[in-house]
Amino acid sequence: MLSRIAAHVGVLILCAPFCCSAEPYTADHPRIQAFETGLVERASRGDSAARQYTIEERLSHHGVPAVAVAILEDGQVMWARGYGTKLAGEEMPVDADTVFSVGSVSKMVNAALVLRLQAQGELDVDTDVNEYLRSWSVKTSRHTRQQPVTLRAILSHTAGFSQHGFGDFQPGEALPTALQTLNGEPPAKHRAVRVTFKPGTRMDYSGGGTTVSQVLVEDVTRLDYLEASTRYVFDPVGMARSTFANPLPASHGNIARAHNADGEPTALPRGWEAMPEMAASGLWTSANDLGAFVATLINSARGDDDFLPPQIIADMMQRVPQSWHGLGPRLNGEGSNRVFHHGGANDSYRAWIEGHLDSGDGIVMLTNGRNGHQLYSEVRFAAEQAFEWQVHAATDFATPSF
C-alpha cells in the first residue's frame, strides 16, 4: 500500500498532466515562491502584465484572517502550510494542523464512510434505504412508491430530499439531534426533511438527504457517527486532527476562529459555531488531514491504495445519471482528464478540495472568513500557474452554491 503522507461550485476542465517532483517542496523552491507571490485579481487573469500579490496581501484585501493549503502531486502531499492568523488582531499563526470548519466537504468523508461499509459487505448503495434504517424511515409516497430511495441517489443528490443546507448554531444555542433534524423538530430551524420528487429523475442538492445517510450509518454500524467516522475513515487515512464533534471543544486546540464578511471575530464568546448536522456540514479538519484524504482517494483510484476497492472507487468517481456528482464528489473531465472536487460553506468558513485522478495533482484550501471563497479562487489560480497543472476553473468560484 502506498504510504499516506499526512499532510458545487466551479466546473473544471483538465487538459494534461505533468510530471511531479519526487520530494516534498521546501519553502525556497521556485514553484513555492511563485505560488505564494503569484495571486492576481480575477479580472486581471490572462493579462501578462497584471500585478501579482502575496497570499498575505490578499488575505488582508478580502478580510479573511487565514488560509491553510495543501498541494498534491502524483498522489502525495508535497506542500502544506498555513498563512495568517487563527484570530484577527492576534499573533496566533495558522499551520497545516490547524482545524477549520469545512462545511459540505463533510459530505466527501461521509461518502467515503458509506462506501467503506459497502466494501465490507455491510450495505449496498442500490438497496432501499428503509432496509437498513431502524430509528427513522422514508415515508412511502407517490414519489417513492415505484422508485425507493437508495444511498446511490442520496450521495449523488438525486434522491429527491428537501433541505439544501443548514444554518449554523451560535454558542449557547441548543443543538438538535439527527432525528430532530430530519423531523424538523426544535431546536432544528427548518421543516421536516421529505422526498419532493421521484428519486433518480433529477438532481437537487440536499443536506437533508445526507443526514438520512448519517442516521443509516449509525443504524447499520450500531456506533454513533463520531465513532463510525473515526473507525472507518479517520484512523485508516491517518486524519488524527479530524472530528465531527459539535460544538468543537476548546480542548481540541489549534482551532481557526470564525470571522464575518468584514473580517471581524464572530460566534462569540466561544469563537466558532456548531454544526450538529455532522455528515452534511459538521467536519472539523486540517490541511494536512484533508490532503491525506484527497491523496488516499487518488491512490485508491489508481490501484495504489486499498482504502476503497477498484470497483467501488470507480463507482464513486463516475457521474450518476441526472447529476453533476458521482457517489459524493462533483466530477468533470473524461478519459485521462478526470477531476473530482467539492466545496464547503458554513457561516464563517469556506473550504475547497480537488483531486486530479490521472496526474495525481490536487489542492486543499481552508479559510476562516466568510469571504474565503473569493480568496481561495485566487489561491487556486496561483497554484495552477506555479505547478503547471493546466487545469482551468471555467466558472466563478466567488458565489458558493454547495
C-alpha positions in Angstrom: 0.0 0.0 0.0 1.3 3.4 -0.9 2.3 5.4 2.2 -0.3 8.1 3.0 1.5 11.4 3.6 -0.2 13.4 6.2 -0.1 16.4 5.1 -20.5 22.9 -6.4 -19.2 25.5 -7.3 -16.9 25.6 -10.3 -16.7 23.4 -13.3 -13.2 22.2 -14.0 -11.6 21.1 -17.3 -8.4 19.1 -17.0 -6.1 19.3 -20.0 -2.8 17.5 -19.5 -0.9 16.1 -16.5 2.7 17.0 -15.8 5.4 15.0 -14.0 5.9 15.9 -10.4 9.0 16.1 -8.3 9.9 13.2 -6.1 10.5 15.0 -2.8 8.2 17.4 -0.9 8.8 21.1 -1.7 10.9 23.4 0.6 10.0 27.0 1.2 12.8 28.3 -1.1 11.7 26.2 -4.1 11.0 28.4 -7.1 7.5 26.9 -7.5 6.5 27.6 -3.9 7.8 31.2 -4.2 5.9 31.6 -7.4 2.7 30.2 -5.8 3.0 32.4 -2.7 3.6 35.6 -4.6 1.5 34.9 -7.8 -2.0 35.8 -6.8 -3.9 38.1 -9.2 -7.3 39.6 -9.2 -10.0 37.7 -11.1 -10.5 40.5 -13.7 -6.7 40.5 -14.5 -6.3 36.9 -15.3 -4.9 36.4 -18.8 -3.1 39.8 -18.6 0.6 39.0 -18.6 1.3 42.5 -17.1 -1.2 42.1 -14.3 0.0 42.9 -10.8 0.8 39.9 -8.6 0.2 39.8 -4.9 1.3 37.7 -2.0 -1.1 35.4 -0.2 -0.8 37.7 2.9 -1.8 40.7 0.8 -4.9 39.0 -0.5 -5.9 37.8 3.0 -5.9 41.4 4.0 -7.8 42.6 0.9 -10.6 40.1 1.3 -10.9 40.4 5.1 -10.0 36.7 5.7 -7.6 36.1 8.6 -6.2 32.8 7.4 -5.9 30.1 4.8 -4.3 26.7 5.1 -3.3 25.0 1.9 -2.1 21.5 0.9 -0.7 20.9 -2.6 -0.6 17.4 -4.1 1.4 15.9 -6.9 1.4 12.3 -8.1 -0.9 11.3 -5.2 1.3 12.8 -2.5 1.1 15.9 -0.4 4.1 17.9 -1.5 3.5 21.2 0.4 1.2 22.0 3.3 1.3 25.3 5.2 -0.9 27.8 7.0 -0.9 31.6 6.2 -2.3 34.2 8.5 -3.8 34.0 12.0 -6.4 32.0 13.8 -7.9 35.2 15.3 -7.9 38.6 13.7 -5.8 41.1 15.6 -3.8 38.4 17.4 -0.5 36.7 16.8 -1.9 33.2 16.5 -0.3 31.7 13.4 -2.1 29.1 11.4 -0.3 25.9 10.4 -1.1 22.8 8.4 -2.6 21.1 11.5 -4.9 24.0 12.5 -8.5 22.8 12.2 -11.2 24.6 10.3 -14.9 24.0 9.8 -15.2 22.8 6.2 -19.0 22.8 5.6 -20.1 20.5 2.8 -16.7 19.0 2.3 -18.0 16.8 5.1 -20.1 15.1 2.5 -17.0 13.7 0.9 -15.9 12.0 4.2 -19.5 10.7 4.7 -19.5 9.3 1.2 -16.1 7.5 1.8 -17.6 6.1 5.1 -20.7 4.8 3.3 -18.5 3.2 0.6 -16.2 1.6 3.1 -19.2 -0.1 4.7 -20.2 -1.3 1.2 -16.7 -2.7 0.7 -17.1 -4.7 3.9 -20.5 -6.0 2.8 -22.4 -4.1 5.5 -24.7 -2.4 3.0 -25.4 -1.9 -0.7 -25.8 1.6 -2.3 -28.6 0.3 -4.6 -30.8 -1.1 -1.9 -33.9 0.7 -0.5 -32.5 2.7 2.5 -35.5 1.5 4.5 -34.0 -1.9 4.6 -31.2 -0.5 6.8 -32.9 2.3 8.7 -34.1 1.3 12.2 -34.5 4.6 14.0 -36.2 6.5 11.2 -37.7 5.7 7.8 -38.5 7.3 4.5 -42.3 7.6 4.2 -43.9 5.9 1.3 -45.4 8.5 -1.1 -46.3 8.9 -4.7 -42.7 9.8 -5.3 -41.2 6.7 -3.7 -43.8 4.0 -4.4 -42.2 2.9 -7.7 -38.7 4.1 -7.1 -37.4 3.8 -3.5 -34.6 6.0 -2.1 -31.1 4.5 -2.3 -27.8 5.6 -1.0 -26.6 6.0 -4.6 -29.4 8.6 -5.0 -28.6 10.3 -1.7 -24.8 10.5 -2.4 -25.5 12.0 -5.9 -28.3 14.3 -4.7 -30.9 12.6 -6.9 -32.9 11.2 -4.1 -35.5 14.0 -4.1 -35.0 15.1 -0.5 -35.7 18.7 0.6 -33.4 20.9 2.7 -30.5 22.2 0.7 -28.4 23.2 3.7 -28.5 24.2 7.3 -27.8 27.3 9.3 -25.0 27.2 11.9 -25.7 27.3 15.7 -24.3 30.0 17.8 -22.6 29.5 21.2 -25.2 28.8 23.9 -27.9 27.6 21.4 -29.4 24.1 22.0 -28.4 21.6 19.2 -30.8 19.2 17.6 -30.2 15.5 17.3 -30.1 13.9 13.9 -33.7 12.7 14.3 -34.9 16.2 15.3 -33.1 17.5 12.2 -34.9 15.0 10.0 -38.3 15.6 11.6 -38.0 19.4 11.7 -38.5 19.4 15.5 -37.0 22.1 17.7 -34.3 23.1 18.2 -33.9 22.4 14.5 -34.5 25.6 12.5 -36.2 24.1 9.4 -39.1 22.0 8.3 -39.1 18.2 8.2 -36.9 16.6 5.6 -39.1 14.9 3.0 -38.9 13.5 -0.6 -40.2 16.0 -3.0 -39.8 14.3 -6.4 -39.3 10.8 -7.8 -35.8 9.6 -7.0 -33.4 9.4 -9.9 -35.3 11.8 -12.1 -33.2 14.9 -11.5 -30.6 16.5 -9.1 -31.4 18.7 -6.2 -28.6 19.2 -3.7 -29.7 18.1 -0.3 -28.0 18.2 3.1 -31.3 16.8 4.4 -30.7 13.6 2.4 -27.1 13.4 3.6 -28.5 13.5 7.2 -30.6 10.4 6.3 -27.3 8.6 5.4 -25.8 9.7 8.7 -28.6 8.0 10.6 -28.3 5.0 8.4 -24.6 4.7 9.1 -25.4 4.7 12.9 -28.2 2.1 12.5 -26.0 -0.2 10.4 -22.8 0.0 12.4 -24.6 0.4 15.8 -22.0 3.1 16.5 -22.5 6.8 17.0 -21.4 8.8 13.9 -18.3 10.2 15.7 -17.0 6.7 16.4 -18.0 5.3 13.0 -16.2 8.1 11.1 -13.1 7.6 13.2 -13.1 3.8 12.7 -13.8 3.7 9.0 -12.2 6.9 7.7 -10.0 8.9 10.1 -7.9 6.1 11.5 -7.3 4.3 8.2 -6.3 7.5 6.4 -4.3 9.0 9.4 -6.6 12.0 10.0 -5.6 12.5 13.6 -6.8 16.1 13.8 -10.2 15.5 12.3 -13.6 15.2 14.1 -17.3 15.6 13.7 -17.6 16.8 17.3 -20.1 19.7 17.6 -19.7 22.0 19.3 -16.0 21.5 18.9 -14.4 21.5 22.4 -11.8 24.1 23.1 -9.6 21.3 24.3 -9.1 20.1 20.7 -6.7 23.0 20.4 -5.2 24.8 17.4 -8.6 26.0 16.1 -9.2 28.7 13.5 -11.7 31.1 14.8 -14.8 32.3 12.9 -14.9 35.7 11.2 -17.7 37.6 9.4 -17.6 39.3 6.0 -15.8 42.3 7.5 -13.0 40.1 8.9 -14.2 40.6 12.4 -14.4 37.8 15.0 -17.9 36.3 15.4 -19.7 33.4 17.2 -18.5 34.9 20.5 -17.6 34.2 23.2 -16.5 30.8 22.1 -15.3 31.9 18.7 -16.8 29.3 16.4 -20.2 28.0 15.5 -21.6 24.5 15.9 -22.9 22.3 13.0 -24.8 19.4 14.5 -25.7 18.1 11.0 -22.5 16.2 11.1 -22.4 14.3 7.8 -23.7 17.2 5.9 -21.6 20.1 7.3 -20.1 19.3 10.6 -16.5 18.2 9.8 -13.5 20.0 11.6 -10.2 19.2 9.9 -6.8 20.4 8.8 -4.9 20.9 5.6 -2.7 18.0 6.4 -5.6 15.7 7.1 -7.7 16.7 4.1 -4.6 16.5 1.9 -4.1 12.9 3.1 -7.8 12.2 2.4 -7.6 13.5 -1.2 -4.4 11.6 -1.7 -6.0 8.4 -0.5 -8.9 8.7 -2.9 -6.5 9.4 -5.8 -4.3 6.4 -4.9 -7.3 4.2 -4.5 -8.5 5.1 -8.0 -5.0 4.4 -9.3 -4.9 1.0 -7.6 -2.1 2.1 -5.2 -4.2 2.1 -2.0 -6.7 -0.4 -0.7 -8.8 2.2 1.2 -11.6 1.6 -1.4 -11.6 -1.4 -3.8 -11.2 -0.8 -7.5 -14.8 -1.3 -8.4 -16.2 0.8 -5.6 -13.8 3.8 -6.1 -14.5 3.6 -9.9 -18.2 3.9 -9.0 -17.6 6.8 -6.7 -15.7 8.6 -9.5 -18.4 8.2 -12.1 -21.3 10.6 -12.6 -24.7 9.3 -11.7 -27.3 10.0 -14.4 -29.1 13.3 -13.9 -26.3 14.6 -11.6 -23.0 16.5 -11.6 -21.9 14.1 -8.8 -20.6 10.6 -8.5 -21.1 9.0 -5.2 -20.1 12.1 -3.2 -17.7 14.2 -5.4 -18.5 16.6 -8.2 -16.9 15.3 -11.3 -15.6 16.8 -14.5 -13.4 15.7 -17.5 -13.2 12.4 -19.4 -10.6 9.8 -20.2 -7.2 11.0 -18.8 -8.7 14.4 -18.0 -10.7 13.5 -14.9 -11.1 15.6 -11.8 -13.1 15.4 -8.6 -13.9 18.3 -6.3 -16.2 19.7 -3.6 -16.6 22.9 -1.8 -17.8 23.8 1.6 -19.5 26.9 3.0 -20.6 27.3 6.6 -21.5 30.8 8.1 -17.9 31.8 8.8 -15.7 29.3 6.9 -15.1 28.4 3.3 -13.2 25.3 2.0 -12.3 23.6 -1.2 -10.8 20.2 -2.2 -9.8 19.0 -5.6 -8.1 15.9 -7.0 -6.9 15.1 -10.5 -7.3 11.4 -10.9 -4.7 10.6 -13.5 -1.9 13.1 -12.8 -2.4 12.8 -9.0 -2.3 16.6 -8.6 -4.7 18.4 -6.3 -5.3 21.1 -3.7 -6.9 21.7 -0.4 -7.8 25.2 0.8 -9.3 26.0 4.2 -10.3 29.5 5.3 -11.8 31.1 8.4 -13.7 34.0 6.9 -17.0 34.5 5.1 -15.2 35.8 2.1 -12.9 32.8 1.9 -14.2 31.6 -1.4 -13.1 34.8 -3.0 -9.6 34.3 -1.6 -9.3 30.6 -2.5 -10.3 31.3 -6.1 -7.1 33.4 -6.3 -5.0 30.9 -4.4 -6.1 28.1 -6.7 -5.3 30.1 -9.8 -1.8 30.8 -8.4 -1.3 27.1 -7.8 -2.5 26.2 -11.3 0.1 28.6 -12.7 3.0 27.8 -10.4 2.7 24.0 -10.6 1.7 24.0 -14.3 -1.4 21.9 -13.9 -3.1 23.4 -16.9 -6.4 22.8 -15.0 -8.7 25.7 -15.5 -11.6 26.9 -13.4 -14.4 27.5 -16.0 -17.0 29.1 -13.8 -17.0 31.6 -10.9 -15.8 30.4 -7.5 -16.9 33.6 -5.9 -20.5 32.5 -5.3 -20.6 29.3 -3.3 -23.7 27.1 -4.1 -22.8 23.8 -2.5 
